[in-house]
Amino acid sequence: MVSGLAATCAKGECLRMRKLLILVAALVVVHVAFLFVQPSRAALPPSDKAVNVGIVLDVGGLGDKSFNDGAYRGATRAEKELGARIRLIEPGEGSDREAGLRLLAAEHMDLVVAVGFIFTDDITQLAKEYPNVNFAGVDYSLSTDKAGNPILPPPNVAALKFKEEEGSFLVGALAALVGKSKKVGFVGGMDVPLIQKFEAGYKAGVKYVCPDCTVIVQYAGVTPEAFRNPGKGKELALNQFQQGVNVIYHASGSTGLGVFEAARQTDKLAIGVDADQYSEAPGHVLTSMVKGIDVAVYDMIARVKDHTFKGGIYTFGLAQNGVGYVYDEHNRALIPDSVRARLERIKADIVAGKIVVPSTR
């Protein structure tokens, strides 16, 4: 009796053991199967890695109400809309510019932006040393070959170019049309080819509508300091106003702040540059020749974020809305409707290629 019960219990225990082993084996099979299952790419969360952008400003720094501020405005927009992380460097002396760029490149920023043609040589060299770092140079100065063709920058450099001469042509025509004088003025910062583009376009625009007008041209200097000398700007502007000029166009960075001060003091008119500078001298700013520096900087950051950044030459003119002039509620009273209409016809002719604007003097 006892031996039969023991046998029965042994058989029941074996039955339970077999069921347990079968269950464990099944679980193992399922586990191994899952090891070979790869999740669909569509099911993966999208990458939202922040773009790290380093920017080295030109001389004059923030607060120039012009060139540098435009670049910074594009960067802050990228911060808000693209989640970019911006690191800004405001250099002092010339050697600081190269050191700032080198620091950002060494930190392997996703994009290093240099604001100003002065950085061209530094960018070109660093792009070769850091081929995996993307660079963008605002007003990057292109070299040419023996045939006069532009030499492309390194493949990781975007050369951001603007047709300043086209926008300057329009404000030159405006200055001559509303100046009520046969003399108009131009104050440049550093006497270099880039600023000479502003001068050339401005003079051509003046002559287009007033062949017998005279354009008085003066520069603040031949070094980068010429872009941050408001005292010199005021001195030059007062001299031109005393010669009978009623409108002065400046392309001189923060030196132009002195031009605006002279316009206020003499109750004359000035034309701003790069950004809308109306607030510098309300009632005395005829217009501003604006450059889409903010648009270009933002565009480069967006390209890096979207992994579509490519080196090469990017040109922004009237046809691309890269340059233009300000016409709004602040200066509308200074520009008669007939003058506005004529400027728009001139603009259309430039875009259509009927008017070819010179870029050299």
C-alpha angles and dihedrals in degrees: 000000000000093000092051093052091050091052092050092051091048090053091050092049091051090050092053091047092052091051091049092050091049091051093049091048091052092051091050091052091050092048093050090048091055090054089067097047113101118200116241115261088230089061093054116099112252118257112255100179112163116243114238111216127184120197127191112196128217124249111295093045126203117348097044087119085221137051103006095038089054092055091047091050090057090049095050089050089054089051092055100038104030102028091239120168110227127202114189127200123190107195125211115196124017095267090057091065095062092041091052093051092046091051092053093045091050089053087056096235114190088237133011115198121196115195112212142028090260089077095058099102093043093051092047092053096043092047088061092048093046106035092166094057120086117227133191123192119199106217090001106189112236123212121218133219126234090277091054095252117141116256111229118241120242112295093256094053126089111203107208109204130180131198094231090165091066095054090042090054090059096049089045090056089047093051092053094045097052103024096090089213137086088231128074129173141226127193116191129188114218114008098239135128094265094057090040086064089062090048094047094050093044094051091046091052092050092049092046092065099024113030093179096050121113123225115207109207126193134165128209095223149306100264132069088261086075088078095061107042110104091170091060091045091055092047093052093044094050089050091053094045089053089055092060101271115144099180128042126187115204130199098175113109114231089349084077090068085076090053090056091049090053090049091053092047095051097034090240132127135264133189119222128217142221094000137027102283098178092120091062092071113002111208092016101068109090092189140309129245100229128204120200094233090139090052093049094048092047090048092054092050090049090051091053091049091049092045091239098112114133132174119243142088119316114189126195119191138146091292091057094040086245092132134021145128133270120253116165144118092300099060104018092103090058094054117062117221091245091055092047090051092050092049090053091052090050090049091052091050092051092050090048091051095245090119117045111202118211118234097194131055 
